[in-house]
Amino acid sequence: MRYSLLNRFRGALLGSFVGKTLASGGGKDQFINESRFTLPHSRETQPSPTPPDWSEIAMCGTKSLIHCGKLDLDDWVRYCEMTQPSLLLLQSTASSSEAAVATLPVALFFHEDEAKLRQQLLQAATVWRHDSQTSEEVLVVAFAIALALTEKLNPATLIPRILNYLNPSQTPLVQQLEQVQTLLEKGAGLDTTLTQLRCHAPKSQGELKRSCLSIALALYCFLHTPEDFRLCVTRAIRTGYQPQLTATLTGTLAGVYNSIIGIPVGWQLASQQIPMGVQWMQLAERLFAVWSGIYDVSVAEQFPSVAIAAPRVIQPR
């Protein structure tokens, strides 16, 4: 096992938070580096309007999974209402990329069973996904997460495996993923990739349907330098295309693949100075505890840290 499963859970959720936090700066500097986050400049000269907070919905979903120990859509919606009633207005409005962000905790919680992952993820997506969106598209990021958590993610073959996993129909996202694979094989840079993907994006379908482009870009940004979390997220922000969504998804993929160990120490330290960052770390550990079968999560919370033994190895008592 290259990294512990707990550290991959932490990497996925903290990675998504770091990506979103960096992208939301709109080109300004924010505190990090033990004290300063230095943001790469995106291609947008002006900060984009704050999009709906799908990460907040993901956090409510994480709390619900911890509370119920299973997917309970009514409980998830209840947490959203308690956290921020306006989140309920986002039901049945999400693009595929937004639904992928909202359902990240579901991907983590059901990663070990491919059939159950598909069933639970599609069930969760129905609450948030717009009726015009193809249901299978939300599976792309979740399948990559599941491969990373089960030590089966090979960057060179990830997109072909995803295409094989999806239904064979030629949806816009499938076409974009085929283009991304070709561009990666040719070593295409960010400018070329953006030009190619945007030229072939189905503009006539409107912005909602085109926003699955964030998933394709996130996979490109991750697979271009899969071992370097900083470069992955920086590249995602520099696309300038829905940077919060793209960077959130990229941070998740790079975080779950490299675990929390791959996230720069300065960014880790700075995230723990932000209440939301602290909360994501705590939720990652509690979600892992519930997934692993701990009977009473409150008992585990009494300890400042946990030790994870190697699998299938007899441990001293």
Stockholm file with secondary structure:
# STOCKHOLM 1.0

chainA/1-317         MRYSLLNRFRGALLGSFVGKTLASGGGKDQFINESRFTLPHSRETQPSPTPPDWSEIAMCGTKSLIHCGKLDLDDWVRYCEMTQPSLLLLQSTASSSEAAVATLPVALFFHEDEAKLRQQLLQAATVWRHDSQTSEEVLVVAFAIALALTEKLNPATLIPRILNYLNPSQTPLVQQLEQVQTLLEKGAGLDTTLTQLRCHAPKSQGELKRSCLSIALALYCFLHTPEDFRLCVTRAIRTGYQPQLTATLTGTLAGVYNSIIGIPVGWQLASQQIPMGVQWMQLAERLFAVWSGIYDVSVAEQFPSVAIAAPRVIQPR
#=GR chainA/1-317 SS CCSCHHHHHHHHHHHHHHHHHHHTTTTCCBSTTTTCBCCCCCSCSSCCCCCCCHHHHHHHHHHHHHHHSSCCHHHHHHHHHHHCGGGGGGTTCBCHHHHHHHTHHHHHHTTTCHHHHHHHHHHHHHHHBCTTSCGGGGHHHHHHHHHHHTTCCCGGGHHHHHHHHSCSSCCHHHHHHHHHHHHHHTTCCHHHHHHHHHHHSCGGGHHHHHTTHHHHHHHHHHHHSTTCHHHHHHHHHHTCSSHHHHHHHHHHHHHHHHTGGGSCHHHHHHHTTSHHHHHHHHHHHHHHHHHHTCSCHHHHTTSSCCCCCCTTCCCCC
#=GC SS_cons         CCSCHHHHHHHHHHHHHHHHHHHTTTTCCBSTTTTCBCCCCCSCSSCCCCCCCHHHHHHHHHHHHHHHSSCCHHHHHHHHHHHCGGGGGGTTCBCHHHHHHHTHHHHHHTTTCHHHHHHHHHHHHHHHBCTTSCGGGGHHHHHHHHHHHTTCCCGGGHHHHHHHHSCSSCCHHHHHHHHHHHHHHTTCCHHHHHHHHHHHSCGGGHHHHHTTHHHHHHHHHHHHSTTCHHHHHHHHHHTCSSHHHHHHHHHHHHHHHHTGGGSCHHHHHHHTTSHHHHHHHHHHHHHHHHHHTCSCHHHHTTSSCCCCCCTTCCCCC
//
